[in-house]
């Protein structure tokens, strides 16, 4: 005779396994793959390395602001603490010959 609770436990374990797998895939997704899917970002970034949660790229800017922003290195690092406050937080660092600055960008409900 089969135990009906064993089937529920097995299904729950499979579901937890699939959720964990997809979270791992998201965490390890290359930033290059994501940036090339967003045309407005792929036009302005090159030499992308890392993943969505920690990486770096080089900005390509044309027009009025090219003198200041072109060839600026940008790096980012995900800050999970801001999830507790209802937002997504990233530590950003911008660096070129005239600029070297860093700060935190927070997206979310305030």
C-alpha positions as CSV (number, residue, x, y, z in Angstrom):
1,X,0.0,0.0,0.0
2,X,1.4,3.4,-0.9
3,X,1.7,6.2,1.6
4,X,-0.1,9.4,0.3
5,X,2.1,11.7,2.5
6,X,5.2,10.3,0.9
7,X,4.0,11.5,-2.6
8,X,3.4,15.0,-1.2
9,X,6.9,15.1,0.4
10,X,8.5,13.9,-2.8
11,X,6.7,16.6,-4.9
12,X,7.6,19.2,-2.3
13,X,11.3,18.2,-2.5
14,X,11.2,18.3,-6.3
15,X,9.6,21.7,-6.3
16,X,12.2,23.0,-3.8
17,X,15.0,21.6,-6.0
18,X,13.6,23.3,-9.2
19,X,13.3,26.6,-7.4
20,X,16.8,26.4,-6.1
21,X,18.1,25.4,-9.5
22,X,16.4,28.4,-11.2
23,X,17.7,30.8,-8.5
24,X,21.2,29.5,-9.1
25,X,20.8,30.0,-12.9
26,X,19.7,33.6,-12.2
27,X,22.6,34.2,-9.9
28,X,25.1,32.9,-12.4
29,X,23.6,34.4,-15.6
30,X,26.3,36.2,-17.5
31,X,25.8,40.0,-17.6
32,X,26.7,39.9,-21.3
33,X,23.8,37.7,-22.1
34,X,21.3,40.0,-20.3
35,X,22.8,43.3,-21.6
36,X,22.6,42.1,-25.2
37,X,18.9,41.4,-24.7
38,X,18.2,45.1,-23.8
39,X,19.1,47.2,-26.9
40,X,19.4,50.5,-25.1
41,X,22.0,49.0,-22.8
42,X,24.0,47.1,-25.5
43,X,24.5,50.3,-27.4
44,X,26.2,52.0,-24.5
45,X,28.2,49.2,-22.9
46,X,31.2,47.1,-24.1
47,X,33.7,44.7,-22.5
48,X,31.0,43.4,-20.2
49,X,32.3,40.8,-17.6
50,X,30.7,39.1,-14.6
51,X,27.1,38.3,-13.9
52,X,24.0,40.3,-13.0
53,X,25.0,40.6,-9.3
54,X,28.7,41.5,-9.7
55,X,30.5,42.7,-12.8
56,X,32.0,45.5,-14.8
57,X,31.7,47.1,-18.2
58,X,32.9,50.0,-20.2
59,X,30.6,52.8,-21.2
60,X,30.4,54.1,-24.8
61,X,28.9,57.5,-25.0
62,X,28.4,59.7,-28.1
63,X,27.4,63.2,-28.5
64,X,27.3,66.0,-25.9
65,X,28.6,64.0,-23.0
66,X,31.2,61.9,-24.8
67,X,34.2,63.9,-23.5
68,X,33.2,63.2,-19.9
69,X,31.6,59.7,-20.0
70,X,33.2,57.8,-23.0
71,X,35.5,55.0,-21.9
72,X,34.3,55.1,-18.3
73,X,34.7,51.9,-16.4
74,X,31.5,51.0,-14.4
75,X,31.4,48.2,-11.9
76,X,28.5,46.9,-9.8
77,X,27.9,44.6,-6.9
78,X,24.5,43.5,-5.6
79,X,23.7,44.5,-2.0
80,X,21.2,41.9,-0.6
81,X,20.5,43.9,2.6
82,X,18.3,46.3,0.6
83,X,15.9,43.4,-0.2
84,X,14.9,43.6,3.5
85,X,13.9,47.3,3.0
86,X,11.8,46.6,-0.1
87,X,14.4,47.5,-2.8
88,X,17.2,46.3,-5.0
89,X,20.5,47.8,-4.0
90,X,23.7,47.9,-6.0
91,X,27.1,49.4,-5.1
92,X,28.3,51.3,-8.2
93,X,31.8,52.5,-9.0
94,X,32.5,54.8,-12.0
95,X,36.1,55.5,-13.0
96,X,37.8,57.3,-15.9
97,X,40.6,59.9,-16.3
98,X,38.5,62.8,-14.9
99,X,36.2,60.9,-12.5
100,X,36.5,58.3,-9.7
101,X,33.3,57.9,-7.7
102,X,31.2,55.3,-6.0
103,X,27.9,55.1,-4.4
104,X,24.8,52.9,-3.9
105,X,21.8,52.8,-6.3
106,X,18.6,51.6,-4.8
107,X,15.5,50.7,-6.8
108,X,12.3,50.0,-5.1
109,X,9.4,51.4,-3.1
110,X,10.2,54.1,-0.6
